[in-house]
Amino acid sequence: MQGKCTINRRLKTLLLISSLLGSLDIQALPQPLNSVAYPQEVYLAEDFRYYAPQTLFDLLQRLPGVSLGWQPDGELEIQLHGLSSQYLTLLINGHPLLGGAGNSSLNTRQIPASLIHHIEIDRNSRADLDAGGGAAGTINVVLHNAYGDNRLQLSGGGGALNAQLAASAQLLSGESPLRLSAERRLARQDSSGFSRTADDSGDWREHKRELSRSLLLSFDTLLNNRHPLHLYALYLQADNDDQLQGLHPLNSPSSQQTPQLTDSRTERDSERVTLRSGGNLRLNWQHLSLDAFFVAEQFDQDIRLSHDQPLTTTQTNQIDDSRYRLGWQLNETLNEHRWSIGLSMQQMKRINNSLSNAILTSNSDRSGLPYNFDYKENRLSAFVLDRWQLTPNTLFEAGVHMSTYELSQDSYVAEGDSGISTDTHWLPSFHLLHHLDSKRRVRLSMSQNTREPEITDRIPHEFREGNTIWRGNGELEAELVSNIDIGYEHNFRASSSSRADRHSGLYLRAFQRIINQAILQTSRREKDTDGITELNVLQPQNSSGNAILRGAELDIELPLDDRRFSLELGAGVYRSDVQASTELPYRHRLPNQPDYMARIGLQQRINDTWRHGICWRVQGGSKQILPAPLSTDGYTSQSTSAAQNLDIYTEYQWNRRWRGLATLNLTPGASPFVRQDGIRQYQDLEPLWYLTIQGQF
């Protein structure tokens, strides 16, 4: 009898910890959850090990409904609904990481896949998400907790010699375990291509090197056998070295005084360190539960840019961020009519320093400007939502998220740049789920959220180089985005065990996003103080017109031949329109939005120890309008070609503890070519291969 009580107590512990970390007690993977009205999907990182993912980016790019966008600096970004990453919210254990707008994309390449347990994707906003969620969607990356086996992973390969060593071990076992996970990864990538115009052409080559170190310390326990406590500490450190040489005009940081087709050499060295600690405590009573959390974080980044020929210029940027956040959430858990309320407080501070003898920018990327400022934000957020069981087959949820903040900033560029701004947003959300039968269901979700301006855009700075001026805009307002999603879900099996239903279903999504007061990087001309010299002014502004995106996505996963084969199909189409306005007199589509995407994958299980598969993905080209002060009307367009990716893998499991994996990616990298101002920039795509050994000890 005593042994049975001990087993039951441990089982309750695991269930409560799973609930604490994101409702893992419902593991319909990768299906949407069928017990909540909002459209959320949960994916185990273990299910994507066949692609030998090294980072979070490698995992995300292979999830259903994910497309890739081309950033102004030439890097790829993760997209949901075909929207640029500016509208995507990336959370780690429920809270975003520090850093600027581009930091979410950088973090996808820095966070090791070996630290990730599962990924939650919310296709629409929710009142109880951090900041209400993102307009494109919200990706919550849940790291491993302390419950888990001791593991070891070795990986090597890549275009150049890459190496990865990851391990995790329980320092303390029992009902209150302490687990340490660590990884050291060296990644190199050599790429080359050529740039061509009607009159000239030339080659370019690029060498990237990154050395990263990561540590995750997790502790879990159960207070009084019913209140789960989870604590974690995360350390991420990465050194990056990026060298470009040759005719690489579209993506390399350069001076406005540099001709586009100059044979040049650019170096970018950076060091990034993230220190984060956090915790969750859930107090469970008969009908209520109280979740309390805290996050303390420090982020430091040092970047050095250097550019040679025809002018030698250097620039350094230092970012020092810190944040303290705490809050609570009270939930009614048992009744058919369930409510939740929550409150959180956050203080965030950033210090940005820069030394430069010139301005180095890349297309519309403004990170090369020599910013010097202090910035502090105090934010208070609250939400309330209600969930109703309208009928035995219908769930409805309504909520509102309130966020108010006070922003104080101090710039050292010029006197009089200090200022304080405040704003408050009330963001509603509505979600409806109706079960047609045990296998089919439909969803309707509507919500609103905002995208705040970047602090570097809001500071009233002014930088001048030649006849080009970059200005900030202290009058910028947040974009207001209205969202609507309609979904149909069909589970082919619908067995009693939700975990047994993985990789079985059809999911059809249709969506619309309306962006009001879209923030644009505008270009205009004005006279200098002498009344003669014409200046080119680049400044962010809110558009007086609206932007609208519509699209549809279909994902199908089903087993074949008594589950020996698994077939995966996916497709998406996207259409957007940005109204012409006084700020930008062009009717165009949203930046980086692809026309379409499609994927097909097939996996064969030879026996219990050996399986292999293939996956092919393709997506259409994209286009974006960029400010170009030297052009006739101040703007230019950049378009990318269609891109595709082909993965082949095989895995052999020697025994219950050890397995080996071989992966070949035949067409990795970005779009084969980019076109801008009569220049076509090509990239040669070299295959990537990895050999991986995974085991438990």
N, C-alpha and C positions, 0 to 999 in steps of 0.2 A: 504493500500500500504506500509506503514511504517513497519507494522508487517511482511509482506511478505519479505521485504528487510532484516529485522533482522533475520528471519529464514534462508534465503539464506546465509547470512553472517556467521551464526553459522554452517551451513552445510559445507561451504567452509573451515571453521576453522577445523572441524573434519576431512575432507578429506585431508587437508594439513598436519595436525599432523600425521595422519595415514601414509601418504607418507613419512614423515620425519622418522618415526620409522620402516620403513622396507616394504613399498609397501603393506600395509594392504588394500588398495583399491581393491586388487585382492585377495579375500579370498577363493580360491579353496582349501579347507582344508579337508583332508590332501593331496590333489592332488598337483602335481607340477604346477608351474605357466605356463600358456600357452601363455603368451605375451612376454616372454624373451627366449633367446636361451639357457642359461645355466640351468642345472638341479637343481632347488631349490624347496624345499617343505616347507610349512608353517603349523604349528600345533598349534591350540589354547590349552592352558593349561586347559581351562574349559572342553574340550572334554575328558580329562583323569581324571576327578575328581572321577569317580566311583572306582578307585583303592586306594582312600584315600592317595594320594602322600603327604609325609611329606617334601621331599627334591627334588632338581633337579634330583638326581640320580633315585628316584622313578618314575619320569616322563620319563626320557630318556630311561630307560630299557624297556619300553613298547611301544616305537615308532617302526614303521616298519623299517626293515633293520638294527636293532641294536642287537649286540651280546654282551656277557659278557666275560671278560678275567680274568685270575687269576694272580695277581701280586706276585712278590717274597715275599712281606710281608704278603701275605694271603688275602689281600683285593681284592674285585672285581672292575673291571674297565669297562667303557663304550667303545665299539668299533663300528666303521663303516667299512664296507668291510672286516670284520674279522681281521683287523690290530690292533696292540696294541695301547694304548692311546698315546704313544709317537708320533704317526703320526696324531693324531687328534687335531685340533685347536678348543679350546673352547673360545668363545667371549661373553662378557656381554655388551649389547648395542653397539655392533660393535667393541669392543676392549678387548683383553685378560686381565685377572687378573694377578697380580704379584705372584711371588713365583717360586720354582724350577720345575723340570720336573714332579714330582708327585703332584704338587699343583692343576693341572686341575682335577685330580681324586678326590682329597680331597675337592675341591670346589663344585663338584657335590653333595657331602653329606652335605655341609654347607649352600648352598644357599637355602632358603625356597621356596617350591613350591607356597606358597601363594603370593610371590612377582612377580611371572612370569605371563606375559600376553600371550606371544606366543613364539614359538621356530622356527627358520629358519634353515634348513639343506641344505647345498650345497654339493652335492655328488662329485663334482670335483672342482678344483681350479679356481679362477677368478682373473683377473688383479686388480680389484678394491677392493678386500678383504684385510684385515690386513695381511701383509706379504705374500699376494697372496693366503692364505688359506693353509690347511693341506693336506698331501698326502692321508690320509684316508678319509678326508672330513672336513667340517667346521660346527660347531654348534654355532649359534648365539642366545643367550638367551636375549629376549627383556623384560625388566621389565615394570610394570604398569606405565602409564603416569598419569597426574593429572585428566584426564577425567574418571570418574567412580563413582559408587555408594558407599555409606558407607556400609562396610561389617564387618561381625563378623563370626569367625569360631572357634569351639571348637572340639577337637579330643582327644580321649583316647584309650588306648589298648596296643597292642604289646605283645611279649612274657612275658616280665616283665612290670610293670606299667609304661607306657609312657603317656605324656600329652603335648598338644599343644594348645596355645591360639594365634590367629591371628586376627588382626583388621585393618581396614583402614577407614579414615574419611577425608573429605574435610575441611581443615582449612579456605580456601577461596573459594567461588563459583563464578559463573558468567563466563564471557568470558576469564578470567585469573585466573584459579583455582590453588590452592595449596593443595596438598594431602599428608597425612602422613600415611604410612603403617608400621605396627610393628608386630613382632612375638616373642614369647618366647616358646622354646621347650625343653623338658626334654626327652631324649631317653635312654633307657636301653636295653641291650641285653645280655642274658646269653646263652652260648652254651657249649657243651661238646662233647667228643668223646674219641677215644683211638688210640694208635699207636701200630703197630704190626710188628715184624720181625720173622724170622724163629726160633729165640732162645728166644725171650722175647716179652712182651707186657705190656702195662700200660695205665691208663686213664689220660685224661687231661680235664681241664675246663677253660673257659674264661668268664670274666665279663667286659662289656663295658658300659661306662656311658658318655653321652655328654649333656652339658647344653649350649644352643645357644641363642643368642639375636640378632635380626636384626631390622634395621630401614631403611626405604626408604622415602625420601622426594622428591616430584616431583612438578615441576612448569611448566605450559604451557601457552603461550599467542600468540597472532597474532598481529604483528607490521604492522601498516597501512593496516590492513585487508587483507594482502596477504603474509606476511613473518612470518612463524611459528618459535617460539623459544621454546626450551625444555631444562630445567635445572634439574639436579637431584643430590642428595647426598645419598650415600649408606654406611651403617655401618654394618659390620658382625663381630661377636665375638663368639668364641666357646671355651669351656673348655672340654678337653677329658681325660678320665681315662680308661686305658686298662690294665687289670690284667690277666696274664696267669700262670697257675700252673699245674704241672704234666709233663708227657712225651709228649712234644709238640715240636718235633725236627726240623720241616721243616720251620716254619714261625716265631718263636720267635727270637728276637735279642739275640745273644749269642757270647761268646768269642771263638776264634779258639782253646783255650785250654780246652773247655768244651766238653766232650763226647756227642755224638748225643742223646743217650737215657738216659741222666741223669735226674732224677726227680728234677726239678728246678722251680723257681718262677721268673717271669719277670714282671716288671711294666713299663708302658709308660704313662707319663703325658705330656700334651701339652696344650698350650694356643695360639690361633690364633686371630689376630685382623686385619681387613681390613677397611681402611677409603678411600673412593673414591668419587670424585665429577667430574661431566662432563656436557657437554652441546653441543647442536647442534642449529645452526641458518641457516635457508634456505631462501635465497633471490630469489624471483621469478620474472622473467621478461617475456616478450612475448614469446621468443624462448629459453631462457637460465635460468638456476638456478644455484646458488652458495651455496654449503653446507660448512659451517665452523664448526669446532669442537675443543674441548679441553678436556683433561683428566688429573687430578692430583690425585695421589694415594700414600698411605702409607700402607705397610704390615709388621707386626711384628709376629714372631713365636718363642716361647720358648718350647723346648722339653727336658724332663728329662727321661733317660733310667736307669734302675737299674736291676741287675741280681744277683741272689743268687744261690749258690750251683753249683759246688764245690768251685767256687771262687766268692767273692762278689765284683762286679764292678759297677761303676756309670759313667754316662756321661751326659753332658748337651750341648745343641746346641741352639744358638740364631741366628736368621736371621732377618735382618732389611733391607727392600727394600723400594725404593722410585722411583717414575717415574713422568715425566712431558711430555705430548704429545699434539701437536696441528697440525692442518692441514686444508686443504680445498680441495674441489672437484667441478669442473665446468662441467655442463652437458648441452648439447643441447637436448631439450625436445620434439619438435613438428615435425621435418622433418622426412621423411622416412630414411634418412641417418643421424644418430645421433652419436656424439662423446662425450667422457668424458676424462678429464685430472685431475690429483690430485697430491698433494704434502703434505708430512707430515714429522715432525721432532720429535725426541724423545731422551730424556736423562734418563737413568736408572742407579741406583746405588744400590749395595748390600754390606752389611757388615755381615760377618759370623764369629761368635766366638764360641769356644768350649773349655770345660774343661773335662778332662777324665783321668782316671788311667788305662784304657784298651780300646780296640777297640771292639765295638759291631756291628755285621752285621747279616743280614738275607739273605741267599742264595746270589744272585747277587745284593742285595740292598746295595748300598754304602753310604746311608745317615747316617750310624752310624760311619763314620770316623770323626776324630776330626779336621775339617777344620777351619782354621783361615785365612781370606783374606778380602781385599777390592776389589771391582770390579765396574768399571764404563764403560758404553757403550753409545756412541753417534751414533745415527742411522738416516739416511736420506732415505726416501722411496718416489718413484714417480711411476705413472702409466699413460698409455695412452691407450685408446681402442676406437674402432669404431664399430658401429652397422649398418647393412644394411638390408633393406627390399628387398631381392633379387627378390622375386616374391610375389604375394598376399598371398602365403601360406608358404613362406620360409624366415626365419630370420637367419642372420649370424653375429657373433661377433668375433673380433680378438683384442687382446691386449697384452701388455707386462708390467710386473711389475719389477721395478728396486729397489734394496735395497743395500745400502752400509753402513758399520759401522766401527767404530774404537773402539777397546776394550783395556782398560788399566786395569791391575790387579796388586795387591800387596799382596803377601803372607808373613805371619810372621813365617812360619815354618822354613825356612832356608834362608840364604842370597842368593842374586842373582836370586830370583824367580820373580822379577818384570819384566814386559814386556808389549809390545803393539803389537796387531795384527789387521789387517784390511782385509776386504774382500768385494767383490761386486758381486751381482748375477743379471742376466737378465733372467726373467722367462716368457716365452710366454704362451698364452692360446688361444684356438680356440673353438667355440661352434656353432653348427648348429641345427636348429629346422625346421622341415618340417611337415605341417599339411596335412595329407592324406585326411581328411574330417573334419566335425565339431566335431567328437567324437574321432578321432584317430590321433596320431602324433608320430614321431620318432625324436630322438636326437642323436647327435654325439658330444662328448667333448674330447678335447686333451689339455694337459697342462704339465708344469714342475714346480716343487717347490723344496724346500730344507728343511732339518731338521738339525738345528744347534746343535753342540755338547753342552752338559751341561757344564757350567762353572767349576763345580767341577771335570769334566773329563779333562778339558784343562789346569788347573793349574798344574805346574810341581812339585807336592808334592811327598813325599815319607813317608809312615808310615810302621813301622815294628812291628810285634808281633810274637815272636818265630822265626820260619824259614819262615814265610809268610810276603811278602812285597806287599803293595798296592802302585801303582805309577800312577801319572797323565801323560798326554801326551800333551805337548804344540804344537805338530805338527798335531793334529787332524784337519781334514777338514770336512766341512758339507756334508751330504749325498745329492745326487741329485736324485730326484724321477721323473720318467716319467709316466704320467697317461693317460689312455684312458677309456672312458665310452660310451656305446651304450645303448639306452633306447627306449622302445616301451610303449606308454601310450594309454589306451582306456577308455574313460569316457562313462559309460553306459547311462547317462541321458543327459548331455550337455544342461541343461536348460539355459534360459537367465540369471538367477541369479546364479553367481558363488558360492555364499554361499549355495544355495539349492543343489549344486552338491557334497557337502561333503559326505564322506563315500560311494563313488560310483566310482568304477574304477578298472582297471587292470594295473599293472605297472611291466614291465619286464626289468631288468637291467643286463648287462654283462660288466665286467670291467677287467682291467689289470693294475698292478703296477710293474714297474721295478726300483729297488733300487740300485744305483751305490755308491760305496765306503761306504757300510753299516758299521756302527760303532759296533764293537764287543767287549765284555769283554773277553779278552784273558787270558790264563794261560800258563806259561812256566817255565822252571827250568834253573837256572844259579848258578855258583859257588860263594861262599862268598869270601871276600878278603883273607882268609887263603888258598884258593884254594882247600879246602876239603869239607867244609860244603855246602850242596845243599840247595838252597833257592827256594821257590815257589813265583813267581812274577805274580801279577794280574794287568793288564793294559789295558785300552781301546785302540783299534787300528782300523784304516780303513781297511776294507777287500779289497783284490785285485780282488775278485770275485763279481758277481752280485747276487741279490735276485729277484725273480719274484713271483708275486701273481696273480692268475686268479680266477674268481668266477662269479657266476650268482645268482640273487635274483628275486623272484616273490612275489608280494603282490596283493591281491584281496580283495576288500570291496564292498559289494552290499546289497541293501535292499531286503527283502523278504516279501511276504504276505501283500501287500499294506503298506510297511514300518513299520509294527508292529515288524518284526524281522530284525536284521542286522547281516550279516555273515562276518567274517573277517578271511582270510587265508594268510599265508606267509611262505616262505621257502627260504633257501639259501645254496649253496654249495661253498666250498673254497678249493683251492689247491695252495700250495706254494713250492718253492724249493730255498735253499740257496746253492750256489756253494761251494765246498771245496776249500780251499786256504791255503797258507802258514801260515796265522794267525789262522785258525781254520780248521784242516784237517778232517772235517766231512761234509758230504752232509746231510742237515737236512731241516726242514721246519721252517717258521717264528715263533717266540715265541708267545704263547698264542692264536694262530690261530685255531679256532674250525674247525672240518671237515664239519659240517653242522649245520643248525638250522631250526626250524619250529615252527609255532604257528597257533592256531585255536581259534576263539572267537565267541560267539553267545550272542546277546542281545535281550531281548523281552520287548516290551513296552506294558504293560497290558492296561493302559489307560493314560490320560494326566498327572496323578500324580504318577504313580507307574511303575517302570521298574527294571529289574534285568538281570544279565548276568554271563557268565563264560568265562574264557580265559586260555588256556593251552599252555605253551611254553616249548620247549626242544631244547638242542643243544649238539653236539658231544664233545668228549674229545679233549684235546690239549696237546702239548708237547713243551718243551723248553730245550735248552742246557745251562747249567750253569757252570761257572768255579768252580772247586773243587780241591784246591791245594793238598789235602791229598790223592786223588785218583791216580790210576796208571798212567793215561795219562793226568791228570790235569783237566778233565771235567767229568760231570755227566749229566744225563737227568732227568727231572721231568715231569711226565705225570699226567693229571687229567682225571677223569671219566666223562661220560656224565651227564648232569644236567637237571632238569626239574622244572617247576614252575606252580602252579595251583591257579588261583584267582577266587573267587566267590563273587559277590556283589549284593546288592539290595538297591534301593533308593526310598524314598517316599517323595513327595513334598506336604506339608500341604497346602500351598497357594502360591501366586505369589512371596512371599519374603523368605519363610523359607522351608528348606528341611532337611531330615535326611538320613544318609547313613550308612550301615553296610557292612564291607569288611572282608573277610577271605582269607588269603594267606596260603595254606596248605603246601607248600614245599618251603619256602624261603631259602636264604643263598647261600653258595658256592657249589662247586662240592662235592658229597658225599664222595669221597676219593681222595687222592693224593699219587702217588708212586714215591719214589726216593731212590736210593742206597739200594734196598731190604727192605725199610721201607714203610709200607702202613699206612697212617694217615687218619682216618675216622672222619666224623663230623655228629653228630645227628642233624637232621633238625626239629625244633619245629615249629608248626603253629603260624602265627601272625594274630591278629584280631584287627580291629579298629572300633570304633563308632564315627561318625562325625555329627555335626550339623552346617549347613551353613545358613546364613541369611543376609538380607539387612535391613538397618534401616535409 
